[in-house]
Amino acid sequence: NLIVDAEYANLQESTGFEFESNGDGTCTLTGIGDCTDSDIVIPEKSPEGDTVTMIAEDAFYRAEDISSIIFAGKTMELDSGAFESCEAERIVITGCDMVIGEYAFSYCDDVEEVYISGSNIEVDNYAFYNTGNDIVMEIVNCSGTLKEDAFQSCAVLQLTISESTLELDEYVFSYCDDMEAVAFDNCTVEIEAYAFYNSGDDASVTFTNSEININDKAFQSCSLATLNITGCETVLGEYTFSYCEDLTEVIIGAGNIEIGSYCFYN
């Protein structure tokens, strides 16, 4: 179920954008146009009444003076590089069915918060590549796929995923050097090989009351300080936490767990 958070349900939509009609009652938002809002609320329709189903490639490329970009209750696709290098500080996606295309938010250096709730999401390769400034990222009550390299080299400080069913593909959060905390709570999650490869800064990683399948080498060579798995149905693959040289505490609480060969090697 797609659920828009109450605080975003009735926001006034931004105006002044450029649109291109698809001739079938839908349209593409092609540029920022005359919009000067610092808090941009993506509209449902164009002034002509066409439903916005896509934001075009480079539509907001290097857009300046943006505090937040808000998508509430939208079904749409963000084309490649749609918001690349823009100055947004906050990204909110709530109650949406959304495909976030390749490099859509890449190189957005000022992003401090990413909040995604009540949505079905597909985040394509490199969508948030090399983005952010100590990002606090929260994904709650969502389903979908975070594809290969989607958040690679992203400046994520804290990652919290709760009440969600997600697949995290290979290298999705790899090389996120600033990551200090990763928490999964009440989730069903498939984490593929190398998903967090070479990430972390003495990070705390916590899995609580979840069903998790963490594939081979998913956290290999991470800078982890603590690992806590409690109340989970857990499968850890081969070499999952191998070469995590900073790991000082591992707690495995109640729950069923299968630990693969060489899981904590070296």
N, C-alpha and C positions, 0 to 999 in steps of 0.2 A: 504494500500500500504506500502510495506517495503522499506524504504528510508535510504541509508547510508549517513551520514553526509559527506560533501565534504572533510573535513580534514582527514577523516579516509578511504577514498575510495581506495587509491592506496598505502597503506603502504606495505613495504616489510614484508612478512610473516616470522615468526621465524622457525628455523630448528633444527634438532637434537632430536626431540621427538621419543618416542617409540609407535609403532602402532600394532594393531592386525587386520588382514583382516577378514571380514565377509563372504568372498567368493562370494559376489554378486555385486562387484563394490563399496562397502562401507567398512568403517573400523571404529575402535574405537581407539582413542588416549588413550594409557594406562599409560604413564609415561613421566616425563619431560626429561628423558634420558640425553643427552649431551648438551642440550640447556643452554646457559649461558646468554641469553638476560635479561636485567633488564626491558625492555619494551617488553612484550610478545604479539605477534600478532598471534592469533590462525589460523593455516593454513586451507585452503579449502580441500586440498588433502594430502595424504601420498606421500612419494617419489615414491611409486609404482603406483600412479595414482588413488587410491581408495578415494572416497569422505568421509570425516570425518563426521559422523553422531552422534557420542557420545564421551564424555570424561568420562573415566571409574571412578568407585568408587576409591577414594583416589589417583587419578592420580597425583595430585600436593600437596598431604598432606605434610604440614610443609615445603613447598618449600621456599627457602630463597632468599633474595636480589632481590626482584621483586618490581619495581616501578609501573608498570601498567600491566593489562591484558585486551586485546582489542579483541572483537568479532565484525567483520564487515561483514555484508551480509551473515551470516551463518544460516543454518537450522540444528539444532542439539539439543541434550539433554545432560544435565550435570547430571551424575549419583550421587547417594548419596555420600556426603562428597568429591566431586571431588577436591575442592580447600580448604578443611577444614584446618584451622590453618596455612595457608600460609601467607607470609609476604607482600602481595600486599598492595599498598597504594591507588591504583586507579583502578576502574573497569568500563569499557566502553562496552556497548552493543548497536550497532547501525545497523539498517536495518536487523534485525534478526527475525527468527521464532524459538523461543527457549523455552524449558522446563528446568527450573532450579530446580533440584531435592532437596530432603530433605538434610539439613545440607551442601549444596554445598559450601557455603561461610561462614559457621559458625566458630566462634572463630578466625576470621581473625582480630586480634587486631589492626593492623596498618592502616586499610582502612580509608581514609579521604574523598574520593569522590566516589559516584556511579552515573553514567550518563547512562540513557537508552533512546534511541530515535528511532523513526520510526520503531518500532518493535511490533510484536505480542508475548506476554510473558505469561507464566504460571509459577508462582513462588511458589514452593511447601512448605509444612510445615517446619518451622525452617530453611529455606534456608540460612538466614542471622542471625541466632540466636546468640546473645551475640557477635556481630561483631562491630568493628569500634572504631575510635578515633575522636569524634566530626565530624561526617560525614555530608557533604553537599550532599544531594541526589536530583537529578532532573530526572523526567520522563516526556518526551515530545513527543506528537504525537504517542502514543502507545495505544494498545488495549490488553485486556486479564484479567487475574485473579491473584490477590495476595492472596494466600490461608491462612488458619488459622495459626496463630503464625509465619508467614513467616519472619517478622522482629522483633519478640519479643525480648525485652531486648537489642535491638540494640542501639548503641551510636549515634543516629541520632540527629544532631544539627538543621539542616534546611531541610524541605521536601517541594519540589515544584513539583506539577503535573499540566501540561497544555496540552491543545489540545488533550485530551485523553479520551477513553471510557474504564473504568475499574470497576471491582468488588473487593472490599476490604473485605475479609472474617473476621470472628470473631477473635478477639485478634491479628490481623495482626501487629499492631504497639503498642501493650500493653507493659507496663513497660519500655518504652523508657524514662528514667528519665531525660535525658539531652536536650530533644526537646524544642527549643525556638521559632520556627516558622513553621507553616503549611499553605501552600497556594495552593488552587485549582483555576485554571483559564481556562475558556472555555472548561469545561469538562462535560461528562456525567458519573456520579459516583454513585454506590450503595455501601454504607458503612454499614456493618453488625454490629450486637450487639457486644459491648465491643471492637470494632476495635482499639480504642486508650485508652483503660482502664488503669487508673492509670499512665498515661504518662505526660510528660511536665515539664518545669521549667519556670513558669510564661510565658507560651507560647502565641504567637499571632496566632490566627486561622482565615484565610480569605478564603471566597468563593466568586468568581467574575464571573458573566456572565456564569453560569453553570446550569445544571440540576442535582440536587442532591437529593438522597433519603437516609437519615441518620436514621438507624434503632434504636430500643430501646437500651438505655444505651451505645451507641457507644462511647461517650466521658465521661462516668461516672467516677467520682473521678479523673479527670485530673487536673493538675496544669495549668489552663489557666488564662491569665490576660485580654485578649481582644478577642472578637468574632465579626467579620464583615461579613455580608451576603448581597451582593449587586448585583442586576440585575439577580437574580436566580429564577428558578422554584424549590421550596424547600419543602420537607416533612421531618419534624423532629418527630421522634417517641417518645414513652413514656420514661421518665427518661433520655433522650439523654444527657443532660448536668447536670444531678443531681449530687449533692455533689462536684461541682467544686467550692471549697471554696475561691479560690484566684481570681475569676472572678470580675473585676471592671468595665468593659465596654462592652456593647452589642449594636451593630449597625445593624439594619435591614433596608436596603435601598430598592430601587425600585425592584419589582418582586413579584411573587405570592408565598405565604408561608403558610404551614399548620403546626401548632405546637401541638404536642401530649400532652396528659395528663402528668402532673408532669415533663415536659421537663426540667425545671430549678429548680426542687425541691431541697431545702436546698442549 
